[in-house]
Amino acid sequence: MSRGAFITFEGPDGSGKSTQIRQLESYLTEKGVDVFLTREPGGTEIGEKIRHLILDPANHEMDHLTEALLYAASRAQHVAQAIRPALEQGRTVICDRFMDSSIVYQGFGRRLGTQVRIVNEIAVAGLVPDLTFLLLVDPIEGKRRISDGFLDRLEREGMEYYQAVYDGYLQLAKECPSRIVVIDGASTIEEIQNKIRQCTDRFLLDRERRP
């Protein structure tokens, strides 16, 4: 059995990732694709407990490096227990956030730099997404979209932090143009989903044709 495809979704808070992920999952499932949907931080029982620690607003004293290491710990468990086994079973994994999020949120947003990439490379043990959809919205618009709901610890950060995250995503897109597909998050839900489906279909078809 060949290894399954690994698709990730990235973007600042308020970019509309969750809606697009659910729609893509339904689309692929209807086409007969065996989809495994998961998220970060989380995806496993241990990872979900770490997620609660990271995002709980009560943990306002958490050091930036502690935050980065917790994300990496959750990711290591996620890869070992859930993502890699699913891929080895030939399933198509769709993950809401992966290593790119840590690079921009902690590396750029928290200004921890390259040490975030180093610790996450250890955590993922060589696993890299095959295809990443990056939904980008202006930081001001992103904050506006999430302002009406309950805000977790990171969502309560100021505009300087969110601008750094946005800039980090732009930098990653430049570094990995063959993997990362940048999508305007200000487009309609239908326009975004159509582009995602077209790119996914083309990617999966090309993958099937490889010897």
N, C-alpha and C positions, 0 to 999 in steps of 0.2 A: 504494500500500500504506500502511495506517495504521500509526502508530507502535505498537510493542509495549508491553506493560505492564511496569512496573518494580516488583518486590516485594522488600523487604528484610526481614531478620531481625536483631533486636537482643536484647541481654540480657547480664547479667553472666556471667563465666565460671562454668560449672557449671549453667547454666540449661536445658540440653537442646536448644539450637538445632539442632545438627547432626542429631540424630535426626529432628526435625520437618521440617527442610528436605528430607532424603532422602525422607521419606514424602510430602510435598507434591509433590515432583518426580515421583515414581512415579504419584501420583493424577492429576496434570494430564496427564502423558504418555499414560496409559491413556485419557484423554478426548480425545486427539488434539491437545492443545496443544503447540506447538513451544516447548520450554523450553530456556533457556540458563542453566546453573547455574554460579555463580562465587563467589569469596570475596575478603575483604580482611583484612589486607593480602595482596596477591598478584594472582592472576587473569591475569597476563601474565608473560613470562619476566623482564622487568625488575622487575616488582612482587614476584615470588617471591624474587628476590635481595635486595630491600629488606626483605622480610618476615624473611628469615634474619638480617639485620643487627639489626633491631629486637628480635626475640624471643630471640636468642642470649644465654643467661645470662652468657656470658663478657664481654659488653659492658656490664658493670655501671657503668662510668664515663660512660655516655651521658647527656648533658645533656637535661633535660626538653624544651627547645625543639628540640633536634636531633631528638628522638623525634617530636615533633609534625610537624616539617617533613618527616621521612622518610615518615610516614603520608600526608601530603598529596601528596608526590611520587609515591608508589605509586598513590594514588587518581587523580591526574591522568593517569597512563599508562593505568590501568585503564579510565577513562571514555573516553579518546580511542581506545584500541586495541581494546577489547572490548565494553564496555557499550553505548556509543552506537551503534556499528555494528550490534549485535544488535537493538537497539530499532528502528533504521531499517529493518531487514529484517522487522519485524513480529513478532519473537520475544518471548516472555515471559521476562524476565530475573528470576531469583531469586538474590539476592546475600546471602551470609553476612557481615553487617556493611557499613556504609557511613559516611557523614559523621557520623551520630549518635554512632557509637562514639568518634570523635575528640573530639567536643564533650564527652562525659562522661568518657572516660578521660584525656584531656589537659587539657581545659578545666576540669572539676571535680576529677578525681583528682589531676592535677599542678598544679592551681590556676593555670593559664595564662590562664584567662578568655576574653574575647571575641576575642583575637587568633587563637585556634584556629578559631573560626567564620569569621573573615575570610580566613585563608589557605586554608581548605577551600572557601569559596565561589569563590575563584579557581580552585582545582583542579577542581571539578566543572563549572565554566562553565555554571551555571544548571540543571543536572540535579538534580531532586529525585524521590525515590521516590513512586510513586502510592499505595502501601500498605506499611505497616511493621508487622510483628508483634513486639511487645516481650514477651519471656518474662522474668518477674521472679521471682527467688527471694531469700529472705533472704540477706544476705552471708555469714553464718555457715554456712548450709546450702550455699551455692555453693562456699565454700572446702572444705567437707567432701567434696563430690562429686568434686573434682579432686585431692584430697590423695594418692590412691594412685598416680597416674601421674607421668610426667616433667613437671616444671613449667617453663614458659618464663620469660623475664625478668619479664614483667608479672604472671604468675600467682604469683610469689614475693613479691609485695608484701603488706604487712600489712593488718589489718582496717580501719584508719583510711582507707586508700586505697580499699578495696572498699566501705566505707560511703559515701564521697564519690561513687563511681561510681553506686551504687544511688540516692542522692539526686538525682544528675544525670539519671538516667533518669526519675525521677518528675517532675522539673521539665520535661523535654522532652515528656512525655506530656500535661502540662497545657497546654503551649504549642501542641501540634499534635494536638488531639483528633480532627480529621477524617481524619488520615493514620495515626496510631499506634493500633493495637489492643493494649491491655494484656491479657496472659494470665497467669494464676497458674501459675507454673512448678512449684508443688507438687502440681498435679493429676496424674492418671495420664496416661501417654503417649497413650492412646486418647482421653481427654477433651480434651486439648490439641489433638490432630490433628483431632478432629471440629469444634472451634470454628474452627480455621484453615481447614478445607475449606469450612465454611459461609460464613465471611467472604469467602474467595477467590471462591467461586461467585457470591455476591451482587455482589461488586465487578466481576467479569468480565462478568456479565450486564448490570449497569447501564452498563458501558462500551460494550457492544455496542449498547445502545439509544440512545446519544447520537447526535445528527445529525452 
